[in-house]
């Protein structure tokens, strides 16, 4: 065996070794971890079902649905099924408690809120919100449900915080389907961007952050970007390669002396990127990797964007990243931002990589906490399962953090609400815990939703290039 492969094998074996102190007492820690959430339920039997279901989501079952979990715990299926699919307990206080814990444990001034839709393939037309729509998991249009998720990246970790089920127009206007699936009367059609803003408004104050990030479905919507600016949020949002922009740093075309002065034409961001000279790219180290530092190359300019047929009335930064692939080709990503001109490229790279960590959040939730394993069709059932799965995923995150700590020591409750605002402490926990300390904010941590007028864009950009 070659030396480099032997070294890699030894490293993998070393990483696979688990300190026996880490799994010891995990069930007791799970019990204590769940205490602040169980307190939010009204009846004791609901608490028992919640503990049973959470333990099942964290088990090694292949399919973590109601039937499998009930069988695992040698229980009848019907009571657990009723608790998940029909019982009217409110999942929203659970998500508020989750946001408080994540903000306390991971919160830092430079935190990043990431918004991302995720699809769940489904067969048949009965599950709430299901229809033929784009399914990223399958890479095509197919029968699926779509949830919009809010995650938080900070403190060296990441966590899913909240979610909204996207209810298509066809569903929102179909009284019979709504009634059969138990969709509340007050629920109306809202776009995915409206759902994202609702989560941001509700959870943002609990989560220290400097940035809002999202994929190209979020970034391509000019109205959504405008709404973020009006809220004073600093964003870095992906956009498709065919997004049209006018480079405000490029010289105007020659003027013939008649009529209006010509402007730099709009061009796709992919074409703009392809025309860049090699000297325009700056190499930035993002993080440490297994084989050394992970680096990307970045370039930026100031632009006026045209998305969804609308020309923006403010200047935005276009930031392009490229990463070398295994076959030698380049993978490109394009993003728009309202950050101040002069923001370091390294800061953009940090947020760009944080944006992609939501994929790790969803992968962990789906692979280890049964996020996609549900077999429920109702509105209540979908939301109950999702909330319990996000809480279970947060427990896994806390266990991972516990394992990383050099002083793992005492088997304290992972993430229990010892410092919850106005809440009773769980068993053996003090309510007088100190507030979490935060690092000094990095460059740009002061959120800025100020807009840059187009008239001021060109001279300002010229002074920084």
C-alpha positions as CSV (number, residue, x, y, z in Angstrom):
1,X,0.0,0.0,0.0
2,X,1.3,3.4,-0.9
3,X,2.4,5.6,1.9
4,X,-0.1,8.3,1.2
5,X,-3.0,5.8,1.2
6,X,-1.7,4.2,4.4
7,X,-1.6,7.6,6.1
8,X,-5.1,8.4,5.0
9,X,-6.3,5.0,6.3
10,X,-4.7,5.6,9.7
11,X,-6.3,9.0,9.8
12,X,-9.7,7.6,9.1
13,X,-9.3,4.9,11.7
14,X,-8.2,7.4,14.3
15,X,-11.3,9.6,13.4
16,X,-13.6,6.6,13.8
17,X,-12.4,6.0,17.4
18,X,-15.0,7.2,19.9
19,X,-14.1,8.1,23.4
20,X,-16.2,5.8,25.6
21,X,-17.3,8.7,27.7
22,X,-19.2,10.3,24.8
23,X,-22.1,7.8,24.3
24,X,-22.3,7.0,28.0
25,X,-25.5,8.4,29.5
26,X,-26.9,9.5,26.1
27,X,-30.4,8.4,26.9
28,X,-30.4,10.3,30.2
29,X,-29.1,13.3,28.4
30,X,-31.8,13.0,25.7
31,X,-34.4,12.9,28.5
32,X,-33.1,16.1,30.1
33,X,-32.6,17.8,26.7
34,X,-36.3,17.3,25.9
35,X,-37.5,18.7,29.2
36,X,-37.9,22.3,28.1
37,X,-39.8,21.2,25.0
38,X,-42.0,18.8,26.8
39,X,-43.0,21.5,29.2
40,X,-44.7,23.3,26.3
41,X,-47.2,20.5,25.9
42,X,-50.5,20.5,27.7
43,X,-51.0,16.9,28.7
44,X,-48.6,14.3,30.2
45,X,-49.4,11.6,27.6
46,X,-48.3,14.0,24.9
47,X,-45.0,14.3,26.6
48,X,-44.6,10.5,26.6
49,X,-45.4,10.3,22.9
50,X,-43.0,13.1,22.1
51,X,-40.2,11.4,24.0
52,X,-41.0,8.1,22.2
53,X,-41.0,9.7,18.8
54,X,-37.8,11.7,19.3
55,X,-36.0,8.6,20.5
56,X,-37.2,6.7,17.4
57,X,-36.0,9.5,15.1
58,X,-32.6,9.2,16.7
59,X,-32.5,5.4,16.5
60,X,-30.9,3.2,13.8
61,X,-34.3,2.4,12.2
62,X,-34.1,2.3,8.4
63,X,-37.4,4.1,8.1
64,X,-38.3,6.4,10.9
65,X,-42.1,6.7,10.5
66,X,-44.8,6.2,13.1
67,X,-45.3,2.5,12.5
68,X,-41.6,1.7,12.8
69,X,-41.1,3.8,15.9
70,X,-44.1,2.3,17.7
71,X,-42.9,-1.2,16.8
72,X,-39.4,-0.3,18.1
73,X,-40.9,0.7,21.5
74,X,-43.4,-2.2,21.6
75,X,-46.3,0.2,21.5
76,X,-49.6,0.4,19.7
77,X,-49.4,2.4,16.5
78,X,-52.7,4.3,16.9
79,X,-51.9,6.5,19.9
80,X,-48.6,7.7,18.4
81,X,-50.2,8.2,15.0
82,X,-52.9,10.3,16.6
83,X,-50.3,12.4,18.4
84,X,-48.4,13.1,15.2
85,X,-51.2,13.3,12.7
86,X,-54.2,14.7,14.5
87,X,-53.5,16.0,18.0
88,X,-53.8,19.8,18.0
89,X,-50.7,20.6,20.0
90,X,-48.8,23.7,18.7
91,X,-45.4,23.1,17.2
92,X,-44.5,26.8,17.1
93,X,-43.4,27.2,20.7
94,X,-41.0,24.3,20.1
95,X,-39.4,26.2,17.3
96,X,-39.2,29.3,19.4
97,X,-37.4,27.3,22.1
98,X,-35.1,25.8,19.5
99,X,-34.2,29.3,18.2
100,X,-33.5,30.5,21.7
101,X,-31.2,27.6,22.4
102,X,-29.3,27.9,19.1
103,X,-28.9,31.6,19.6
104,X,-27.5,31.1,23.0
105,X,-25.2,28.2,22.2
106,X,-24.0,29.2,18.7
107,X,-24.8,32.8,18.4
108,X,-22.1,35.2,17.3
109,X,-22.1,38.7,15.8
110,X,-21.0,37.4,12.4
111,X,-23.6,34.7,12.2
112,X,-25.3,33.8,8.9
113,X,-29.0,33.1,8.4
114,X,-29.5,30.8,5.4
115,X,-32.8,30.3,3.6
116,X,-33.3,27.3,1.4
117,X,-36.2,25.4,-0.1
118,X,-36.1,21.6,0.0
119,X,-38.3,19.1,-1.7
120,X,-39.7,15.7,-0.5
121,X,-40.7,13.3,-3.3
122,X,-44.2,11.8,-2.8
123,X,-46.4,9.4,-4.7
124,X,-50.0,10.2,-5.1
125,X,-52.0,13.5,-4.7
126,X,-53.3,13.2,-1.1
127,X,-50.4,14.5,1.0
128,X,-50.8,18.2,1.9
129,X,-49.2,20.6,-0.6
130,X,-48.1,17.9,-3.0
131,X,-48.0,18.6,-6.7
132,X,-45.7,18.4,-9.7
133,X,-43.0,20.9,-9.1
134,X,-39.2,21.2,-9.2
135,X,-37.6,18.6,-6.9
136,X,-34.0,19.3,-6.3
137,X,-33.5,15.9,-4.7
138,X,-34.5,14.2,-8.0
139,X,-33.1,16.9,-10.3
140,X,-36.4,17.2,-12.2
141,X,-40.0,18.2,-12.0
142,X,-41.9,15.6,-10.2
143,X,-44.6,14.9,-7.5
144,X,-43.3,16.4,-4.3
145,X,-43.9,18.6,-1.3
146,X,-41.6,21.7,-0.7
147,X,-40.6,23.1,2.6
148,X,-38.7,26.4,3.0
149,X,-36.1,26.1,5.8
150,X,-34.2,28.6,7.9
151,X,-30.8,27.6,9.3
152,X,-28.2,29.3,11.4
153,X,-24.4,29.1,10.9
154,X,-22.2,30.3,13.7
155,X,-19.9,29.2,16.5
156,X,-18.3,26.7,14.2
157,X,-21.5,24.8,13.8
158,X,-24.9,24.9,12.0
159,X,-28.4,24.1,12.9
160,X,-31.9,24.1,11.3
161,X,-34.1,26.6,13.1
162,X,-37.5,26.8,11.4
163,X,-39.5,25.7,8.4
164,X,-42.7,26.6,6.4
165,X,-44.7,24.3,4.1
166,X,-45.2,25.8,0.6
167,X,-48.9,25.5,-0.3
168,X,-49.3,25.9,-4.0
169,X,-52.0,28.1,-5.5
170,X,-53.9,25.0,-6.6
171,X,-54.0,23.7,-3.1
172,X,-54.8,27.1,-1.5
173,X,-57.9,27.5,-3.6
174,X,-59.2,23.9,-3.4
175,X,-61.6,23.8,-0.4
176,X,-62.2,20.0,-0.5
177,X,-58.5,19.2,-0.5
178,X,-57.8,21.7,2.2
179,X,-60.5,20.3,4.4
180,X,-59.4,16.7,3.9
181,X,-55.8,17.6,4.7
182,X,-56.7,19.7,7.7
183,X,-55.3,23.0,6.3
184,X,-56.3,25.8,8.8
185,X,-58.8,28.2,7.4
186,X,-56.5,31.2,8.0
187,X,-53.7,29.8,5.8
188,X,-53.6,31.5,2.4
189,X,-51.3,31.2,-0.6
190,X,-47.9,32.7,0.0
191,X,-44.8,32.6,-2.2
192,X,-41.7,30.9,-0.9
193,X,-40.1,34.3,-0.6
194,X,-42.9,35.5,1.6
195,X,-42.6,32.4,3.8
196,X,-38.8,33.0,4.1
197,X,-39.4,36.6,5.2
198,X,-41.9,35.5,7.8
199,X,-39.3,33.2,9.4
200,X,-36.7,35.9,9.2
201,X,-39.0,38.4,11.0
202,X,-40.0,35.9,13.6
203,X,-36.6,34.2,14.4
204,X,-34.1,36.8,13.4
205,X,-34.2,38.8,16.6
206,X,-33.3,35.6,18.6
207,X,-30.3,34.8,16.4
208,X,-27.3,37.2,16.3
209,X,-26.3,37.6,12.7
210,X,-24.6,39.9,10.2
211,X,-25.7,38.2,6.9
212,X,-28.7,36.6,5.2
213,X,-27.8,34.0,2.5
214,X,-29.7,31.8,0.1
215,X,-29.7,29.9,-3.1
216,X,-30.6,31.2,-6.6
217,X,-34.3,30.7,-6.0
218,X,-34.1,33.3,-3.3
219,X,-31.6,35.6,-5.1
220,X,-33.3,35.8,-8.5
221,X,-36.3,37.6,-6.9
222,X,-35.8,41.4,-7.0
223,X,-38.7,42.0,-4.7
224,X,-37.1,39.7,-2.1
225,X,-33.8,41.5,-2.2
226,X,-35.6,44.8,-1.9
227,X,-37.5,43.5,1.2
228,X,-34.2,42.5,2.8
229,X,-32.8,46.0,2.2
230,X,-35.8,47.6,3.7
231,X,-35.3,45.4,6.8
232,X,-31.7,46.6,7.2
233,X,-30.4,43.1,6.4
234,X,-27.1,42.5,4.6
235,X,-27.4,39.7,2.0
236,X,-25.3,37.5,-0.2
237,X,-27.7,35.6,-2.5
238,X,-27.0,33.3,-5.3
239,X,-28.3,34.1,-8.8
240,X,-28.5,32.0,-12.0
241,X,-25.8,32.3,-14.6
242,X,-28.1,33.9,-17.1
243,X,-28.9,36.8,-14.7
244,X,-28.5,40.1,-16.7
245,X,-26.4,42.8,-15.2
246,X,-24.9,46.1,-16.3
247,X,-21.3,46.6,-15.2
248,X,-21.2,50.0,-13.5
249,X,-17.4,50.0,-13.5
250,X,-17.1,49.6,-17.2
251,X,-16.5,52.7,-19.4
252,X,-19.5,54.0,-21.3
253,X,-19.6,53.3,-25.1
254,X,-18.5,56.2,-27.3
255,X,-21.0,59.0,-27.7
256,X,-21.9,60.0,-31.3
257,X,-23.1,63.4,-30.3
258,X,-26.8,62.8,-31.1
259,X,-29.6,61.6,-28.8
260,X,-29.2,60.0,-25.4
261,X,-25.7,58.9,-24.3
262,X,-25.4,55.1,-24.7
263,X,-25.0,53.0,-21.6
264,X,-23.1,49.8,-21.0
265,X,-25.4,47.0,-22.2
266,X,-26.8,44.3,-20.0
267,X,-25.0,40.9,-20.2
268,X,-25.4,37.6,-18.4
269,X,-23.2,37.1,-15.4
270,X,-21.8,34.0,-16.9
271,X,-20.6,35.9,-20.0
272,X,-19.2,38.7,-17.8
273,X,-17.3,36.1,-15.8
274,X,-16.0,34.4,-18.9
275,X,-14.5,37.7,-20.2
276,X,-12.5,38.3,-17.0
277,X,-8.7,38.3,-17.3
278,X,-6.9,35.9,-15.0
279,X,-5.5,38.8,-13.0
280,X,-9.0,39.7,-11.9
281,X,-9.3,36.6,-9.8
282,X,-8.2,36.6,-6.2
283,X,-7.4,33.4,-4.3
284,X,-9.0,33.2,-0.9
285,X,-8.5,30.5,1.8
286,X,-11.9,29.4,3.1
287,X,-11.1,26.8,5.7
288,X,-8.8,24.0,6.6
289,X,-9.4,20.7,4.8
290,X,-8.2,17.1,5.0
291,X,-5.5,17.7,2.4
292,X,-4.7,21.3,3.3
293,X,-6.4,24.7,3.1
294,X,-9.6,24.8,1.0
295,X,-9.4,27.7,-1.4
296,X,-11.6,29.5,-3.9
297,X,-11.0,32.2,-6.4
298,X,-13.2,35.3,-6.4
299,X,-13.9,38.4,-8.5
300,X,-16.4,41.2,-8.1
301,X,-17.8,44.3,-9.6
302,X,-20.6,46.8,-9.1
303,X,-23.7,46.2,-11.2
304,X,-27.2,47.1,-11.9
305,X,-29.2,43.9,-12.0
306,X,-32.2,42.9,-14.1
307,X,-34.0,39.9,-12.6
308,X,-37.5,38.7,-13.4
309,X,-37.7,41.4,-16.1
310,X,-37.2,44.2,-13.5
311,X,-34.3,46.5,-13.6
312,X,-33.1,47.3,-10.1
313,X,-33.0,51.0,-9.1
314,X,-30.0,50.4,-6.8
315,X,-26.4,49.3,-7.3
316,X,-25.4,45.9,-6.0
317,X,-22.2,44.0,-5.8
318,X,-21.8,41.0,-8.1
319,X,-19.5,38.4,-6.6
320,X,-18.3,35.4,-8.6
321,X,-16.5,32.4,-7.1
322,X,-14.8,29.6,-8.9
323,X,-13.5,26.3,-7.6
324,X,-11.3,23.8,-9.5
325,X,-13.0,20.4,-9.9
326,X,-11.3,17.0,-10.0
327,X,-11.4,16.9,-13.8
328,X,-9.6,20.2,-14.1
329,X,-12.7,22.3,-15.0
330,X,-14.0,25.3,-13.0
331,X,-17.3,25.4,-11.1
332,X,-18.7,28.9,-11.0
333,X,-21.2,30.5,-8.6
334,X,-22.6,34.0,-8.9
335,X,-24.1,36.1,-6.1
336,X,-25.6,39.5,-5.5
337,X,-25.0,41.5,-2.4
338,X,-25.9,44.9,-0.8
339,X,-22.7,44.9,1.3
340,X,-20.6,48.0,1.5
341,X,-18.2,48.5,-1.4
342,X,-14.8,47.6,0.1
343,X,-16.0,44.5,2.0
344,X,-13.1,42.1,1.9
345,X,-13.4,39.2,-0.5
346,X,-12.5,36.9,2.3
347,X,-15.7,37.9,4.1
348,X,-17.8,37.1,1.1
349,X,-16.0,33.7,0.8
350,X,-16.8,33.0,4.5
351,X,-20.5,33.7,3.9
352,X,-20.6,31.9,0.6
353,X,-19.3,28.7,2.3
354,X,-21.7,29.2,5.3
355,X,-24.6,29.3,2.8
356,X,-23.7,25.8,1.6
357,X,-23.7,24.4,5.1
358,X,-27.5,24.4,5.0
359,X,-27.1,21.4,2.7
360,X,-25.2,19.7,5.6
361,X,-28.0,20.6,8.0
362,X,-30.6,19.0,5.7
363,X,-28.4,16.0,5.0
364,X,-28.0,15.4,8.7
365,X,-31.7,15.9,9.5
366,X,-32.7,13.6,6.6
367,X,-30.0,10.9,7.2
368,X,-29.9,10.8,11.0
369,X,-33.2,12.2,12.3
370,X,-35.8,11.0,9.8
371,X,-36.7,14.4,8.4
372,X,-37.9,12.8,5.1
373,X,-39.2,9.5,6.5
374,X,-42.7,10.7,7.4
375,X,-45.9,9.0,6.2
376,X,-48.4,11.6,7.1
377,X,-50.8,13.4,4.9
378,X,-52.2,16.2,7.1
379,X,-51.1,19.7,7.8
380,X,-50.7,19.0,11.5
381,X,-48.9,15.7,10.8
382,X,-46.3,17.3,8.5
383,X,-45.6,20.2,10.9
384,X,-45.4,17.9,14.0
385,X,-43.0,15.5,12.3
386,X,-40.8,18.4,11.0
387,X,-40.6,20.1,14.4
388,X,-39.7,16.9,16.2
389,X,-37.1,16.1,13.6
390,X,-35.4,19.5,13.9
391,X,-35.3,19.2,17.7
392,X,-33.8,15.7,17.3
393,X,-31.2,17.1,14.9
394,X,-30.3,19.8,17.3
395,X,-29.7,17.2,20.0
396,X,-27.3,15.4,17.6
397,X,-25.5,18.7,17.0
398,X,-25.1,19.2,20.8
399,X,-23.8,15.7,21.2
400,X,-21.2,16.3,18.5
401,X,-20.1,19.5,20.2
402,X,-19.9,17.7,23.5
403,X,-17.7,15.1,21.9
404,X,-15.4,17.8,20.6
405,X,-14.9,19.4,24.0
406,X,-11.7,18.5,25.7
407,X,-13.5,18.6,29.1
408,X,-16.5,16.5,28.1
409,X,-16.5,15.4,31.8
410,X,-19.9,15.6,33.3
411,X,-22.9,14.2,31.5
412,X,-24.8,17.5,31.6
413,X,-28.0,18.0,29.6
414,X,-27.1,18.8,26.0
415,X,-28.7,22.1,25.1
416,X,-31.3,21.9,27.9
417,X,-32.9,25.2,28.7
418,X,-30.9,26.2,31.7
419,X,-30.9,29.8,30.6
420,X,-34.2,30.1,28.8
421,X,-35.9,33.5,29.1
422,X,-38.6,33.4,31.7
423,X,-38.8,29.5,31.7
424,X,-38.5,27.1,34.5
425,X,-35.1,25.3,34.6
426,X,-35.1,21.6,33.9
427,X,-34.1,19.1,36.5
428,X,-30.7,19.7,38.0
429,X,-30.2,22.9,35.9
430,X,-29.8,26.5,37.1
431,X,-31.8,29.3,35.7
432,X,-29.1,31.8,36.5
433,X,-26.6,30.8,33.8
434,X,-24.5,33.5,32.3
435,X,-25.5,34.9,28.9
436,X,-23.5,33.5,26.0
437,X,-20.4,35.6,25.1
438,X,-19.9,36.5,21.5
439,X,-16.7,37.2,19.5
440,X,-16.0,40.7,18.3
441,X,-17.8,41.2,15.1
442,X,-15.8,40.6,11.9
443,X,-15.7,43.1,9.1
444,X,-19.2,43.8,8.0
445,X,-20.8,42.3,11.1
446,X,-22.7,45.6,11.5
447,X,-25.7,44.8,9.2
448,X,-26.3,47.4,6.6
449,X,-29.4,47.6,4.5
450,X,-28.5,51.0,3.1
451,X,-29.0,51.3,-0.6
452,X,-26.4,52.6,-3.0
453,X,-28.0,55.0,-5.5
454,X,-26.9,54.4,-9.1
455,X,-25.7,57.9,-9.5
456,X,-23.1,57.4,-6.8
457,X,-22.1,53.9,-7.8
458,X,-19.6,54.5,-10.6
459,X,-17.4,57.1,-8.8
460,X,-17.4,55.0,-5.6
461,X,-16.5,51.8,-7.5
462,X,-13.8,53.6,-9.4
463,X,-12.1,54.7,-6.2
464,X,-12.0,51.2,-4.9
465,X,-10.8,49.3,-8.0
